[in-house]
Amino acid sequence: MPVNALILSGGGARAAYQVGVLQAFATLLPHMQNPFPIICGTSAGAINALYLASYLGEFNQAAQDLAAIWRKLHIQQVYHCAWQDLILGLARVGASLFNRGKGVNTPLALLDNSPLRELLSNLVQFDNLNVRIKRGELEAVSVTALGYHSGDSVTFFQGAPHLQGWRRARRVGQASTLTVEHLLASSAIPTVFPAVFLEREYFGDGAMRQMAPISPALHLGADRIVVIGVSGNRNPENWQRKTSGGRSSPSMGNIVGQMLNSAFIDALEGDLEHLERVNHLVRLLPENIVNSVPNYLRPVETLVISPSKPLDKIAGRHVRDLPPSMRFFMRATGSTASSGGASAASYLLFSNEYCHELIELGYQDAMWEKDNIVRFFADQACPVKQPKKAAKK
C-alpha cells in the first residue's frame, strides 16, 4: 500500500492556513484514523507537524484540537511585545554593532520568543512520538533547520528503526530524538527570533536554504505527498493582479517581506514544479526501464492545497489588531498595506483575528478541492503500513 506524507511549509503566522485545511481533511475523511504515516514540517509548519505526530488519538480529533488552539492564540503567547520589550530588542541589535555583530550573552534577536517555548512545551507531547512509532501508527516525523556555521539544511527526523540518514548537496538527514529545541530552531526567523544551539552549532529557520522541501518526505519512504502551502502564487488569478506604488522606493518592510517570501515560499513552489516535470518524464519512459531502478525512478503522486487569496492583503487589514508597540513598528518600517510591505507583517501577525480568517480560508479552499481530496484517498481504507504477516494474508 502506498505511503502518504504530509508536508507543512513554513511561514510564521501564515501556518494558521494549514490548520484550516487539516480541519477540512478531518471533515472529508471521517473514517481515516491516520492518513499520514509520514509528517514533515518546517518553521511554523514544524509546530503543526509535531502536534499531529505526537497526538495519541485519531487524526480527525487532532486536527480539530489544533484548530481550537490556533483560534485562541494571541501574540503574547508567541513573543513579548510590550513597549519595553521592543525597545530592549532594538537596543540588543544596536549593541551588537559594538560586538562584531553578535548578540551580547545571548543570540542576536529583535524579539524574545520565550513565551513560545513555554507554549510548545505544554502542547506537544514529545514522549508520544516513540509510542506511536512502536504502535506502527507513525513511520516518521521530521523538522528542518538551517545550521548557521555549516550552511547545511538539516532535517532532524524521528521514526522507525530501519530509516537511515542521508547527505546531499547542502542537505542532511539526521536521526534524532525531537525536542522543543528543534521546534524553536526551525521557527527562528533570522534576527527576529534567537537562534538555537543543537548538538554542534546554532540553527535558525529551516526555510532558509531549503532547496528541496519535498526531499525529506521521499527519503523517509513516501510514495505520495500532500503539500499545504502558504502562498497564493500557484493560483493563476493572482499572477496578473495589479500592484500599486510600483514607481515608489520600496520600504524596509517591502524589502524584508520579499526576502521572507524568497525563503518561505519560492523553494517549495520550485520543487513542486520540478517534481511535476520529473513525474511527466517518468511516465513517458518504457516500463522495463522504470522497473530496472525501482528505488530511484518512480512517479510521486501529489496533492497541493494553497491559498486562493493573497495572504499579504489579509494581513494588511489586520495590522490594526496588533498591540500599540508592534503596530508602531510595522508602520515605521513600512510593513502595512498602504506602504506595500504587508507581506512582512503576515509572518508576525499572530493575532486572534488574523489567524481565525486564515483558518476559515484554508477550510474553504480545501472544501473546494473536495473531489480531488476524496479521490486521492479513495484507494486507502487504512493508510498505515501493515505488518509483513498481515500483508501476506
Residue pairs with C-beta under 8 A, 6 or more apart in sequence:
1 380
1 382
1 383
1 385
1 386
2 223
2 224
2 301
2 380
3 37
3 38
3 139
3 221
3 222
3 223
3 224
3 383
3 385
4 35
4 36
4 37
4 38
4 222
4 223
4 224
4 225
4 226
4 377
4 380
4 383
5 36
5 37
5 38
5 39
5 40
5 217
5 218
5 220
5 222
5 224
5 225
5 226
6 35
6 36
6 38
6 39
6 40
6 49
6 52
6 225
6 226
6 228
7 40
7 41
7 45
7 213
7 214
7 217
7 225
7 226
7 227
7 228
8 15
8 18
8 39
8 40
8 41
8 42
8 45
8 46
8 48
8 49
8 228
9 18
9 42
9 43
9 45
9 207
9 213
9 227
9 228
9 229
9 230
9 264
9 265
9 268
10 42
10 43
10 44
10 45
10 46
10 186
10 187
10 205
10 206
10 207
10 230
10 263
10 264
11 17
11 43
11 44
11 45
11 207
11 230
11 231
11 264
11 265
11 346
11 347
12 43
12 44
12 187
12 189
12 260
12 264
12 346
12 347
12 348
12 349
12 350
13 44
13 346
13 347
13 348
13 349
13 350
13 351
13 354
13 355
13 358
14 44
14 230
14 264
14 311
14 346
14 347
14 358
15 43
15 44
15 45
15 47
15 48
15 230
16 70
16 73
16 354
16 355
16 356
16 358
16 359
16 362
17 228
17 230
17 307
17 311
17 358
17 359
17 361
17 362
18 45
18 48
18 228
18 230
18 362
19 48
19 63
19 66
19 67
19 70
19 358
19 359
19 362
20 67
20 358
20 359
20 360
20 361
20 362
20 363
20 364
20 365
20 366
21 228
21 305
21 362
21 363
21 365
21 366
22 48
22 52
22 63
22 66
22 67
22 228
22 362
23 63
23 64
23 67
23 359
23 362
23 363
23 366
24 362
24 363
24 365
24 366
24 367
24 373
25 35
25 59
25 63
25 366
25 373
26 59
26 60
26 61
26 63
26 64
27 367
28 366
28 367
28 370
28 373
28 374
29 35
29 59
29 60
29 373
29 374
29 377
30 60
32 59
32 60
32 377
32 380
32 382
32 383
33 58
33 59
33 137
33 382
33 384
34 58
34 59
34 137
34 138
34 383
34 384
35 59
35 226
35 377
35 380
35 383
36 52
36 59
36 226
36 383
37 137
37 138
37 139
37 140
37 383
37 384
37 385
38 139
38 140
38 141
38 159
38 217
38 220
38 221
38 222
39 49
39 52
39 53
39 138
39 140
39 141
39 142
40 49
40 141
40 142
40 144
40 155
40 216
40 217
40 220
41 47
41 48
41 49
41 50
41 141
41 142
41 143
41 144
41 186
42 143
42 144
42 186
42 206
42 207
42 210
42 213
43 186
43 187
43 189
43 205
43 206
43 207
43 264
44 187
45 228
45 230
46 143
46 144
46 182
46 183
46 186
46 187
46 206
47 120
47 124
47 183
47 187
48 66
49 141
49 142
49 143
50 124
50 126
50 141
50 143
50 178
50 183
51 62
51 66
51 69
51 123
51 124
52 59
52 62
52 63
52 66
53 129
53 132
53 138
53 141
54 124
54 125
54 126
54 128
54 129
54 132
55 61
55 62
55 65
55 125
55 128
56 125
56 128
56 131
56 132
67 359
69 123
70 355
70 359
71 352
71 355
71 356
71 359
72 352
73 350
73 352
73 355
74 350
74 351
74 352
75 81
75 322
75 323
75 326
75 350
75 351
76 115
77 115
77 116
77 119
77 350
78 113
78 115
78 116
78 119
78 350
79 85
79 111
79 112
79 113
79 115
79 116
79 193
79 350
80 111
80 112
80 114
80 115
81 111
81 322
81 323
81 325
81 326
82 323
82 325
83 324
83 325
85 111
85 112
85 325
86 111
86 325
86 326
86 329
88 112
89 109
89 110
89 111
89 112
90 110
92 103
92 104
92 106
92 108
92 109
92 110
93 108
93 110
93 191
95 104
96 102
96 103
96 104
96 108
101 108
102 108
103 109
103 194
106 194
107 194
107 195
107 196
107 202
108 191
108 194
108 195
109 188
109 191
109 192
109 193
109 194
109 195
110 191
110 192
111 192
111 193
112 194
113 184
113 188
113 193
113 194
116 184
116 187
116 193
117 180
117 184
120 180
120 183
120 184
121 180
124 180
124 183
126 177
126 178
126 179
126 180
129 138
129 141
129 158
129 178
130 158
132 138
133 139
133 140
133 158
133 159
133 160
136 384
136 385
136 387
137 384
138 159
139 159
139 160
139 163
139 220
139 221
139 385
140 157
140 158
140 159
140 160
140 163
140 220
140 221
141 157
141 158
141 159
141 178
142 155
142 156
142 157
142 158
142 159
142 173
142 216
142 217
142 220
143 155
143 156
143 157
143 178
143 182
143 183
143 186
143 206
144 153
144 154
144 155
144 156
144 186
144 206
144 210
144 213
144 216
145 153
145 154
145 156
145 182
145 185
145 186
145 188
145 196
145 198
145 203
145 204
145 205
145 206
146 152
146 153
146 154
146 203
146 204
146 205
146 206
146 208
146 209
146 210
147 153
147 154
147 200
147 201
147 202
147 203
148 195
148 201
148 202
148 203
148 204
149 200
149 201
149 202
150 201
151 170
151 209
152 170
152 171
152 172
153 170
153 171
153 172
153 206
153 208
153 209
153 210
153 211
154 172
154 173
154 174
154 203
155 171
155 172
155 173
155 174
155 216
155 219
156 174
156 176
156 178
156 182
156 198
157 163
157 165
157 173
157 174
157 175
157 176
157 216
157 220
158 175
158 176
158 177
158 178
159 175
159 220
163 175
163 220
163 221
164 175
165 172
165 173
165 174
165 175
166 172
166 173
166 219
167 173
168 212
168 215
170 209
170 211
171 211
171 212
171 215
173 216
173 219
173 220
176 182
181 196
181 198
182 198
184 193
184 196
185 195
185 196
185 198
185 203
185 204
185 206
186 203
186 205
186 206
187 193
187 205
187 206
188 194
188 195
188 196
188 203
188 204
188 205
189 204
189 205
189 260
189 347
190 204
190 205
190 208
192 348
193 205
195 202
195 203
195 204
196 202
196 203
196 204
197 203
205 263
207 263
207 264
207 267
208 263
210 267
211 267
211 271
212 267
212 271
213 267
213 268
213 271
214 225
214 227
214 268
214 271
214 272
214 275
215 271
217 225
218 225
218 300
222 300
223 298
223 300
223 301
224 300
224 301
224 302
224 303
224 376
225 300
225 301
225 302
225 303
226 302
226 303
226 304
226 305
226 376
227 268
227 272
227 302
227 303
227 304
227 305
228 305
228 306
228 362
229 265
229 268
229 269
229 304
229 305
229 306
229 307
230 264
230 265
230 306
230 307
230 311
231 261
231 264
231 265
231 268
231 269
231 306
231 307
231 311
232 238
232 306
232 307
232 308
232 309
232 310
232 311
233 239
233 265
233 269
233 306
234 269
234 272
234 304
234 306
235 306
235 307
235 308
237 308
238 310
241 310
243 340
244 340
245 339
245 340
248 340
250 334
250 340
250 341
251 333
251 334
251 335
251 339
251 340
251 341
252 333
252 334
252 335
252 341
253 330
253 333
253 334
253 335
253 336
253 339
253 340
253 341
253 342
253 343
253 344
253 345
254 334
254 339
254 340
254 341
254 343
254 344
255 341
256 333
256 335
256 341
256 344
257 312
257 335
257 341
257 342
257 343
257 344
257 345
257 346
258 343
260 343
260 344
260 347
261 343
264 347
272 302
272 304
275 300
275 302
276 302
279 299
279 300
279 302
282 290
282 297
282 298
282 299
283 299
285 297
289 297
290 297
290 298
301 376
303 369
303 372
303 373
303 376
305 362
305 365
305 366
305 369
306 365
307 361
307 362
307 365
308 361
308 364
308 365
308 368
309 361
311 346
311 358
312 337
312 342
312 343
312 345
312 346
313 337
313 342
314 346
314 354
314 357
314 358
314 361
315 337
315 342
315 343
315 345
315 346
315 349
315 354
316 336
316 337
316 338
316 342
316 345
317 337
318 349
318 351
318 353
318 354
318 357
319 327
319 330
319 331
319 335
319 336
319 337
319 342
319 345
319 349
320 327
321 349
321 351
321 352
321 353
321 354
322 330
322 349
322 351
326 348
329 335
330 336
330 344
330 345
331 339
333 341
333 344
334 340
334 341
335 341
335 342
335 344
335 345
336 342
336 345
366 373
377 383
